[in-house]
């Protein structure tokens, strides 16, 4: 695997430097800094992320941003640690409640069938009303999600931004106004303001039609 390849699901340690190629002011701005991340990312998205983070930290003039370049290489890769979590807790709780109710009903039936010496022993005690569990609601249909990185100009980072804004499918993206897409990108930072999303709805429409 290339030392510049970031398109995997591994934890990556990346060393990078930022240089300015502005004519007459060529210089190194950041040298041999390191970042650890686990996202899949293409080189363009990684460099845009690093430049945007640097410009945000140091309030770089937007006119200067276009001269910034990033050199990097991956120093190491490791598998992600697995996540452990408890699932189906509601179903288990309902099973426990049902088991308790069933046990109580069995005890009442045994008590009512026994002979007693007290007056009125032959009369059956009124049964307490059973508590009925409410039926489980039908599960909500899963949210439709498409691989937005199939659209030219959208990488993993931008895909995450769009999904956070409620755009997770080709069908949704095909109906969105490009100006709204520009607003989403602008809110993510200066590094994303230079990206032109004008063709994304049309690309999404074509991909959506291919799925039918």
Secondary structure, DSSP 8 states (H G I E B T S, - for coil): --TT---SSSEEEEEEEEEE--TT--EEEEEEEEEEE-S---HHHHHHHHHHHHHHHHT--HHHHTTEEEEEEEEEEE----------HHHHHHHHHHHHHHHHHHHHHHHHHS--SSTTTTS------------------------GGGSTT--HHHHHHHHHTT--SHHHHHTS-HHHHHHHHHHT-GGGTT---TTHHHHHHHHHHHH-
